[in-house]
Amino acid sequence: MKLKYLRIITLLAMILSLFPSPSISFATTDASQMSAAGVNPVKVVSAESFTVALDANGAVWTWGKNNHSQLGTSDSADRQYPGQVTISGSPKITDIAAGSDYTLALDSQGNVWEWGMLPPNNSAISTPTLVNGLSGIQQIAAGQTMAMALTSDGKVMTWGSNYFEGELGQGSQVSMNPTPSPVVTDENDTVLTGIKEIAKGRLASYALKDDGTVYQWGLIDLQQNTTTTSSVASVVSGITGATAIVSNPNAAFVYALTTNGVFAWGQNSRGQLGTGDTRDSYTPVQVASLNGKSVKLLSVGNSHALALMSDGSVWGIGDTTQGQLADPQIYWQATEFKKISTVSKVKAAYAGYNNSFFIHEDGTVVASGSNYDRNTRMYGLLGVGYNIDNARIPLPMIPLASSYEVGPKPLSNVSIQVVNNDQLKFTYDIPTLSNFDKIYFDVYLQGGSTASLSESTSYGSGQGVTGVTHTLNGYLPPGTYNVKIHTEYTGDHSVSDTVTYDNNAAGYTVHPGSVTLKVLVKEWNASASADPSVSNSVYGSVYSAPAADVTVTIVPDDDFRNKMTAITSADGVAVFDRLYPGLYHVEITEDTSDEMPITLVENQVYVFGSQVTHTLHIISDTQPTDFIYRPDSETPTGKIGGSFYWNPSLTPSQLTEYRFYFEDGQGNKLGDMIGKTSHNPNRRIRNSFIHL
């Protein structure tokens, strides 16, 4: 019963996995970041929360989540960077595999080593331990809760639990078995023989026989709300002449390379079967986009696949929402194989859970895809030395070494430019193993001690880890400035050294230019003649007389403490000079005997360019008072829209309607509307209008 519930939970998790999570990414790489110290891996296996690598010397390296000792470090401490696993007797390891919470290693003598926690065991194996009952093994494969080994005489040995019914392939009477036992083909325990290759998927297990036929067992069909399971190995119909078979402990699909082409079957949520759509198929379908291609190797991830060609190019298919296919030109998902333009001269390619690893002919390794484990909230799954969620193009893996110089290092190759006369633009490289997630920029007026502008930005950048560009959001008043930069890792509150940039003592000089705001203030002048089409109306004339000696106040939208005032001249103009671009609030207020002044006009204007002119008007005593116009932020350019607030005049009291209209700077009327008064002359009135 417990296993049945676990199966239901797992099926729900598979459905939820179709929905991607947001993420950040990079788009450039620099091979010069590779250090001469350390060794490069020859194989990389990525489970969901930890990574295992094998180097050319036969040593195993692990990093990531370690709650069940799956890293083999004799403890349960998580590790962000690779560390070498100590194996008794220091055997040369030739192959590695990883399940959800455990790791397998095959040595050159045919022995299998295991560490971590593999059901039905309830306790973790903290250091590599030989698996009893296995010898002469030529291949290993890991499932989520069971393991496989291929003997030198062609038998398949499995151990662990039947998380999905029949995964062990030892017959219907076996639900779990901690002891490696052979896979059978019937309930009479006829042992499956003649096998030359094995593969383990999420739902089922697979074996390739020396005659080119493929066997499978476990959950082999999941269509139309029904499930088909098999506790014994059975031949997959439709596959002949198979030469290779691949899957992944997190993949609910499988690939077979045959003399007749490439075939795939299973789940197809991201188009990973290559059928051109996302419909599942539990019978083999030919991958048409690989027809005629010289496929050398195949590798399968959670919902993507890689095909290495004889010419060293790599093609990819399926999910790339986290950068699994290593090419920004392949967006979201691919339902047919596409050439990955960012890698070449590759001799091996390994698809991980939601990432990929490419080993070049010269031995260097690059990786892309998921780099962040949400369970441990730790970066590093790719082993590239950067605190990024995802890499959408390949980044160089750091060489495997006994120690790493890690810390929130200062940025490198920093250059600073003054742009738009009053902003600063930064270009810089992010050093590998920098271990930071924030960058802080502080801009000081030369000789000053208080920052004129401060800003922090997150680690992520769509432009890469080299040549990253960032422009500060704020604007600087005229002056000469120096800049201080430091990086910080908020996880342990450590910061890098603060580096000061003063442009060889010359500083960075800002010249915003003579940006001037001219506010024209004019009175509303009442006309004695009424509009005959509107009863009891007073028709306003053009803005007639400029209003002199009026106090105009402007306030920057991002700093309401910084008020500026000017008095209008005889021609009704108030001038505000040397402003930097931005949004300003413009007001005309009138002092009264009350404690608070009355706001006659309130408006907004965006200042950008050398000179901006804006017109306001105040209201005569005989006209509506306390007039405030509030433009609508969604009004199209060149239109007027929004609402205005006003109080009707107390004289003449018989007026019930007012006609309002707007004019451009040349006195042309843009539109008009009628504002009705209420029966209560003291009541404030609001009128709205749309895009006059």
Residue pairs with C-beta under 8 A, 6 or more apart in sequence:
3 161
3 162
3 163
3 165
3 175
6 163
7 163
7 164
7 165
10 163
10 164
11 222
14 202
14 252
14 267
17 302
17 303
18 269
18 270
20 319
20 321
20 322
23 321
23 322
23 389
23 390
24 388
24 389
24 390
24 458
24 459
24 460
24 462
25 323
25 388
25 389
25 390
25 391
25 392
25 460
25 462
26 386
26 388
26 391
26 392
26 393
26 395
26 460
26 461
26 462
26 463
26 464
26 465
27 328
27 392
27 393
27 462
27 463
27 464
28 393
28 463
28 464
28 465
28 466
28 467
29 342
29 366
29 393
29 394
29 395
29 396
29 464
29 465
29 466
30 396
30 429
30 465
30 466
31 364
31 396
33 385
33 396
33 432
33 465
34 364
34 396
34 398
34 399
35 398
35 399
35 401
36 399
37 399
37 401
38 398
38 399
38 400
38 401
39 55
39 56
39 57
39 59
39 399
39 400
39 401
40 55
40 56
40 359
40 363
40 364
40 365
40 397
40 399
40 400
41 53
41 54
41 55
41 61
41 357
41 359
41 365
41 397
41 400
42 54
42 55
42 56
42 348
42 359
43 53
43 54
43 95
43 96
43 348
43 350
43 359
44 51
44 52
44 53
44 54
44 350
44 352
44 357
44 365
44 367
44 383
44 397
45 51
45 52
45 53
45 96
45 97
45 98
45 350
45 352
46 52
46 98
46 350
46 352
46 353
46 355
46 357
46 381
47 64
47 70
47 98
47 99
47 100
47 249
47 250
47 352
47 353
48 100
48 250
48 302
48 353
48 354
48 373
49 64
49 65
49 373
49 375
49 376
49 381
50 62
50 63
50 64
50 65
50 66
50 70
50 71
50 98
50 373
50 381
51 62
51 63
51 64
51 82
51 352
51 381
51 382
51 383
52 60
52 61
52 62
52 96
52 98
52 103
53 60
53 61
53 62
53 82
53 96
53 383
53 400
54 60
54 61
54 93
54 94
54 95
54 96
55 61
55 400
56 363
57 92
58 91
58 92
58 93
58 94
58 107
58 108
59 84
59 85
59 93
59 400
60 72
60 84
60 85
60 87
60 93
60 96
60 103
60 105
61 82
61 83
61 84
61 85
61 400
62 70
62 71
62 72
62 73
62 79
62 82
62 83
62 85
62 103
63 71
63 79
63 80
63 81
63 82
63 83
63 380
63 383
64 71
64 78
64 79
64 80
64 373
64 376
64 378
64 380
64 381
65 78
65 373
65 375
65 376
65 378
66 73
66 75
66 76
66 77
66 78
66 79
67 76
67 78
67 101
68 76
68 101
68 102
68 116
68 117
68 124
69 75
69 76
69 115
69 116
69 117
69 124
69 125
69 126
69 127
70 98
70 101
70 102
70 103
70 115
70 116
70 117
70 124
71 79
71 83
71 85
71 103
72 85
72 86
72 87
72 103
72 115
72 116
72 126
72 127
72 128
73 79
73 83
73 85
73 126
73 127
74 86
74 126
74 127
75 126
76 124
76 126
78 376
78 378
80 378
80 379
80 380
81 380
81 383
81 385
81 398
81 404
81 406
81 433
82 383
82 398
82 400
82 401
84 400
84 402
85 105
85 115
85 128
86 127
86 128
87 93
87 105
87 107
87 113
87 128
88 127
88 128
91 107
91 108
91 109
91 111
91 113
92 107
92 108
93 105
93 106
93 107
93 108
93 113
94 106
94 107
94 108
95 105
95 106
95 139
95 140
96 103
96 104
96 105
96 106
96 140
97 103
97 104
97 105
97 140
97 141
97 142
97 147
98 104
98 142
98 249
99 116
99 118
99 142
99 143
99 144
99 145
99 146
99 147
99 249
100 144
100 145
100 249
101 116
101 117
101 118
101 124
102 114
102 115
102 116
102 117
102 118
102 125
102 142
102 147
103 114
103 115
103 116
103 142
104 112
104 113
104 114
104 140
104 142
104 147
105 112
105 113
105 114
105 128
105 140
106 112
106 113
106 137
106 139
106 140
106 149
107 113
110 135
110 136
110 137
110 138
110 152
111 130
111 131
111 134
111 135
111 137
112 130
112 131
112 134
112 137
112 140
112 149
113 128
113 129
113 130
113 131
114 125
114 128
114 129
114 130
114 131
114 147
115 124
115 125
115 126
115 127
115 128
115 129
116 124
116 125
117 123
117 124
117 125
118 145
118 146
118 147
118 159
118 160
119 145
119 146
119 160
119 161
119 163
119 176
120 160
120 161
120 176
120 178
121 178
131 149
131 159
131 180
132 179
132 180
133 157
133 179
133 180
134 149
134 151
134 157
134 180
136 151
136 152
136 153
137 149
137 150
137 151
137 152
137 157
138 150
138 151
138 152
139 149
139 150
139 197
139 198
140 147
140 148
140 149
140 150
141 147
141 148
141 149
141 150
141 198
141 199
141 200
141 205
142 148
142 200
142 249
143 160
143 163
143 167
143 200
143 201
143 202
143 205
143 249
144 163
144 202
144 249
144 250
145 160
145 161
145 163
145 167
146 158
146 159
146 160
146 161
146 162
146 163
146 167
146 168
146 200
146 205
147 158
147 159
147 160
147 200
148 156
148 157
148 158
148 198
148 200
148 205
149 156
149 157
149 158
149 180
149 198
150 156
150 157
150 195
150 196
150 197
150 198
150 207
151 157
153 193
154 193
154 194
154 195
154 196
154 210
155 182
155 183
155 191
155 192
155 193
155 195
156 169
156 182
156 183
156 192
156 195
156 198
156 207
156 233
157 180
157 181
157 182
157 183
158 167
158 168
158 169
158 170
158 177
158 180
158 181
158 182
158 183
158 205
159 168
159 177
159 178
159 179
159 180
159 181
160 167
160 168
160 176
160 177
160 178
161 167
161 168
161 175
161 176
162 168
162 174
162 175
162 176
162 231
164 203
164 204
164 218
164 219
164 229
165 218
165 219
165 229
165 231
166 172
166 217
166 218
166 219
166 229
166 230
166 231
166 232
167 204
167 205
167 217
167 218
167 219
168 174
168 176
168 177
168 181
168 183
168 205
168 231
169 183
169 184
169 192
169 205
169 217
169 218
169 231
169 232
169 233
170 177
170 181
170 182
170 183
170 184
170 231
171 184
171 187
171 189
171 231
171 232
172 187
172 231
172 232
174 181
174 231
182 191
182 192
183 191
183 192
183 205
183 207
183 217
183 232
183 233
184 190
184 191
184 192
184 232
184 233
185 191
185 192
185 215
185 232
185 233
185 234
186 232
187 232
192 207
192 215
192 233
194 209
194 210
194 211
195 207
195 208
195 209
195 210
195 215
196 208
196 209
196 210
197 207
197 208
197 244
197 245
198 205
198 206
198 207
198 208
198 245
199 205
199 206
199 207
199 208
199 245
199 246
199 247
199 254
200 206
200 247
200 248
200 249
201 218
201 247
201 248
201 249
201 251
201 252
201 253
201 254
201 266
202 247
202 248
202 249
202 250
202 251
202 252
203 218
203 219
203 220
203 222
203 252
203 266
204 216
204 217
204 218
204 219
204 220
204 254
205 216
205 217
205 218
206 214
206 215
206 216
206 245
206 247
206 254
207 214
207 215
207 216
207 233
207 245
208 214
208 215
208 242
208 243
208 244
208 245
208 256
209 215
212 239
212 240
212 241
212 242
212 243
212 258
212 259
213 235
213 236
213 239
213 240
213 242
214 235
214 236
214 239
214 242
214 245
214 256
215 233
215 234
215 235
215 236
216 230
216 233
216 234
216 236
216 254
217 230
217 231
217 232
217 233
217 234
218 229
218 230
219 227
219 228
219 229
220 228
220 229
220 230
220 234
220 282
221 227
221 228
221 282
222 228
222 252
222 267
222 280
222 282
223 280
223 282
228 282
236 265
236 284
237 283
237 284
238 263
238 283
238 284
239 256
239 258
239 263
239 284
240 258
240 260
241 258
241 259
241 260
242 256
242 257
242 258
243 257
243 258
243 259
244 256
244 257
244 297
244 298
245 254
245 255
245 256
245 257
246 254
246 255
246 256
246 257
246 298
246 299
246 300
247 253
247 254
247 255
247 300
248 300
248 301
248 302
248 351
248 353
250 301
250 302
250 353
251 266
251 300
251 301
251 302
251 303
252 266
252 267
253 264
253 265
253 266
253 267
253 268
253 272
253 273
253 300
254 264
254 265
254 266
254 300
255 262
255 263
255 264
255 287
255 298
255 300
255 305
256 262
256 263
256 264
256 284
257 295
257 298
260 286
261 286
261 287
261 290
261 291
262 274
262 286
262 287
262 290
262 295
262 298
262 307
263 284
263 285
263 286
263 287
264 272
264 273
264 274
264 281
264 284
264 285
264 287
264 305
265 273
265 281
265 282
265 283
265 284
265 285
266 273
266 280
266 281
266 282
267 280
267 303
268 275
268 277
268 278
268 279
268 280
268 281
269 278
269 280
269 303
269 319
270 278
270 303
270 304
270 318
270 319
270 333
271 277
271 278
271 317
271 318
271 333
271 334
271 335
271 336
272 303
272 304
272 305
272 317
272 318
272 319
273 280
273 281
273 285
273 287
274 285
274 287
274 288
274 289
274 290
274 317
274 335
274 336
274 337
275 281
275 285
275 335
276 288
276 335
276 336
277 335
278 335
287 317
287 337
288 336
289 317
289 336
289 337
289 338
290 307
290 315
290 337
293 307
293 309
293 315
293 337
294 309
294 310
294 311
295 307
295 308
295 309
295 310
296 308
296 309
296 310
297 307
297 308
297 348
297 349
298 305
298 306
298 307
298 308
299 305
299 306
299 308
299 349
299 350
299 351
300 306
300 351
301 318
301 324
301 351
301 352
301 353
301 354
301 355
301 356
302 319
302 353
302 354
303 318
303 319
303 354
304 316
304 317
304 318
304 319
304 320
304 324
304 325
304 351
304 354
304 356
305 316
305 317
305 318
305 351
306 314
306 315
306 316
306 349
306 350
306 351
306 356
307 314
307 315
307 316
307 317
307 337
308 314
308 346
308 347
308 348
308 349
309 315
312 344
312 345
312 346
312 347
312 361
313 339
313 340
313 343
313 344
313 346
314 339
314 340
314 343
314 346
314 349
314 358
315 337
315 338
315 339
315 340
316 324
316 325
316 326
316 327
316 330
316 334
316 337
316 338
316 340
316 356
317 325
317 334
317 335
317 336
317 337
317 338
318 324
318 325
318 333
318 334
319 333
319 354
320 327
320 330
320 331
320 332
320 333
320 334
321 332
321 333
322 354
322 355
322 369
322 370
322 389
322 390
323 355
323 368
323 369
323 370
323 390
323 391
323 392
323 393
324 351
324 354
324 355
324 356
324 368
324 369
324 370
325 334
325 338
325 340
325 356
325 368
326 340
326 342
326 343
326 356
326 358
326 366
326 368
326 369
326 392
326 393
326 394
327 338
327 340
327 341
327 342
327 392
327 393
328 392
328 393
329 341
330 338
330 340
342 368
342 393
342 394
343 358
343 360
343 366
343 394
345 360
345 361
345 362
346 358
346 359
346 360
346 361
347 359
347 360
347 361
348 358
348 359
349 356
349 357
349 358
349 359
350 356
350 357
350 359
352 369
352 370
352 381
353 370
354 369
354 370
355 367
355 368
355 369
355 370
355 371
355 381
355 382
356 367
356 368
356 369
357 365
357 366
357 367
357 382
357 397
358 365
358 366
358 367
358 394
359 365
360 366
364 396
365 396
365 397
366 394
366 395
366 396
366 397
367 382
367 383
367 384
367 391
367 394
367 395
367 397
368 382
368 391
368 392
368 393
368 394
368 395
369 382
369 390
369 391
370 381
370 382
370 389
370 390
371 379
371 380
371 381
371 382
371 384
371 386
371 388
371 389
371 390
371 391
372 378
372 379
372 381
372 388
372 389
372 390
373 379
373 381
379 386
379 387
379 388
379 389
382 391
382 395
382 397
383 397
383 398
384 391
384 395
384 396
384 397
384 398
384 432
385 398
385 404
385 432
385 433
385 434
386 395
386 430
386 432
386 434
386 459
386 465
387 434
387 435
387 436
387 437
387 459
387 489
388 459
388 460
389 460
395 465
396 432
398 404
398 432
398 433
404 433
405 433
406 433
406 435
407 433
407 434
407 435
407 489
407 494
407 496
408 434
408 435
408 436
408 486
408 487
408 488
408 489
408 494
408 495
408 496
409 431
409 433
409 434
409 435
409 436
409 487
409 496
410 431
410 485
410 486
410 487
410 496
410 497
410 499
411 428
411 429
411 430
411 431
411 439
411 485
411 487
411 499
412 428
412 429
412 430
412 431
413 427
413 428
413 429
413 466
414 426
414 427
414 428
414 485
414 499
414 501
415 426
415 427
415 428
416 424
416 425
416 426
416 427
416 483
416 501
416 503
416 508
417 424
417 425
417 427
418 424
418 425
418 508
418 509
418 510
419 425
419 471
420 581
421 510
421 511
421 512
421 513
422 475
422 476
422 477
422 478
422 510
422 511
422 512
422 580
422 581
423 471
423 472
423 474
423 475
423 476
424 441
424 443
424 471
424 472
424 476
424 481
424 483
424 508
425 469
425 470
425 471
425 472
426 441
426 469
426 470
426 471
426 472
426 485
427 467
427 468
427 469
428 468
428 470
429 465
429 466
429 467
429 468
430 459
430 465
430 466
430 468
432 465
434 487
435 489
436 459
436 487
436 488
436 489
436 496
437 458
437 459
437 488
437 489
437 490
437 491
438 456
438 457
438 458
438 459
438 487
438 488
438 489
438 490
439 456
439 457
439 458
439 459
439 470
439 485
439 487
439 488
440 454
440 455
440 456
440 485
440 486
440 487
440 488
441 453
441 454
441 455
441 456
441 457
441 470
441 472
441 483
441 484
441 485
442 451
442 453
442 454
442 483
442 484
442 485
443 451
443 452
443 453
443 454
443 472
443 476
443 481
443 482
443 483
444 450
444 451
444 452
444 481
444 482
444 483
444 484
445 452
445 479
445 480
445 481
446 479
446 480
446 481
446 482
446 502
446 507
452 476
452 477
452 479
452 481
453 472
453 474
453 476
455 472
455 473
455 474
457 470
461 468
461 469
461 470
463 469
475 512
475 580
475 581
475 582
476 510
476 512
476 580
477 510
477 512
477 578
477 580
478 510
478 511
478 512
478 578
479 509
479 510
480 506
480 507
480 508
480 509
480 510
481 507
481 508
481 509
481 510
482 500
482 501
482 502
482 503
482 507
482 508
483 500
483 501
483 502
483 508
484 498
484 499
484 500
484 501
485 498
485 499
485 501
486 495
486 496
486 497
486 498
486 499
487 495
487 496
488 494
488 495
488 496
489 495
512 578
512 579
512 580
512 581
513 610
514 577
514 578
514 610
514 611
515 577
515 578
515 579
515 580
515 581
515 607
515 608
515 609
515 610
515 611
515 612
516 575
516 576
516 577
516 578
516 579
516 610
516 611
516 612
517 554
517 575
517 576
517 579
517 584
517 605
517 607
517 611
517 612
517 613
517 614
518 573
518 574
518 575
518 576
518 611
518 612
518 613
518 614
519 552
519 554
519 566
519 568
519 573
519 574
519 575
519 576
519 586
519 614
519 615
519 616
520 546
520 572
520 573
520 613
520 614
520 615
520 616
521 546
521 547
521 550
521 552
521 568
521 572
521 573
521 574
521 588
521 615
521 616
521 617
521 618
522 543
522 544
522 545
522 546
522 547
522 572
522 615
522 616
522 617
522 618
523 543
523 544
523 545
523 546
523 547
523 617
523 618
523 619
523 620
524 540
524 543
524 617
524 618
524 619
524 620
524 623
525 540
525 541
525 543
525 544
525 545
525 620
526 538
526 540
526 541
526 620
526 622
526 623
527 538
527 539
527 540
527 541
529 539
530 536
530 537
530 538
530 539
531 537
531 539
531 659
534 657
534 659
534 674
535 657
536 654
536 655
536 656
536 657
537 655
537 657
537 658
537 659
538 623
538 655
538 658
539 659
540 623
540 659
540 660
540 661
542 663
542 667
543 615
543 617
543 663
543 667
545 572
546 568
546 570
546 571
546 572
546 573
547 568
547 572
547 618
548 568
548 569
548 570
548 571
548 572
549 567
549 568
550 567
550 568
550 572
550 574
550 588
550 618
551 565
551 566
551 567
551 568
551 588
551 589
552 565
552 566
552 567
552 568
552 574
552 586
552 587
552 588
552 616
553 563
553 564
553 565
553 586
553 587
553 588
553 589
554 563
554 564
554 565
554 576
554 584
554 585
554 586
554 587
555 562
555 563
555 564
555 584
555 585
555 587
556 562
556 582
556 583
556 584
557 582
557 583
557 584
557 585
557 604
558 582
558 583
564 576
566 574
566 575
566 576
567 574
568 574
579 607
580 607
581 606
581 607
581 608
581 609
582 606
582 607
583 604
583 605
583 606
583 607
584 604
584 605
584 606
584 607
585 602
585 603
585 604
586 601
586 602
586 603
586 604
586 605
586 614
586 616
587 599
587 601
587 602
587 603
588 599
588 600
588 601
588 616
588 618
589 597
589 598
589 599
589 600
590 597
590 598
590 600
591 597
592 598
598 626
599 626
599 628
600 618
600 619
600 625
600 626
600 627
601 616
601 617
601 618
601 627
601 628
601 629
602 628
602 629
602 630
603 614
603 616
603 629
603 631
604 631
605 612
605 614
606 612
613 665
615 665
617 627
618 627
619 625
619 626
619 627
619 646
621 649
622 649
622 651
623 649
623 658
624 646
624 647
624 648
624 649
624 658
624 675
625 646
625 647
625 649
626 645
626 646
626 647
626 684
627 644
627 645
627 646
628 644
628 645
628 646
629 642
629 643
629 644
630 642
630 643
630 644
630 645
631 640
631 641
631 642
632 641
632 642
632 643
632 690
634 641
635 641
635 642
635 691
636 691
639 691
639 692
640 662
640 670
640 671
640 689
640 691
640 692
641 689
641 690
641 691
641 692
642 688
642 689
643 686
643 687
643 688
643 689
644 660
644 686
644 687
645 684
645 685
645 686
646 675
646 684
646 685
646 687
647 681
647 682
647 683
647 684
647 685
648 655
648 658
648 677
648 678
648 681
648 685
649 655
649 681
650 681
653 681
655 677
656 676
656 677
657 674
657 675
657 676
657 677
658 674
658 675
658 677
659 672
659 673
659 674
659 675
660 672
660 673
660 674
660 675
660 687
661 669
661 670
661 671
661 672
661 673
662 669
662 670
662 671
662 672
662 692
663 669
663 670
664 670
670 692
671 689
671 692
673 687
673 689
673 692
675 685
675 687
676 685
677 685
678 685
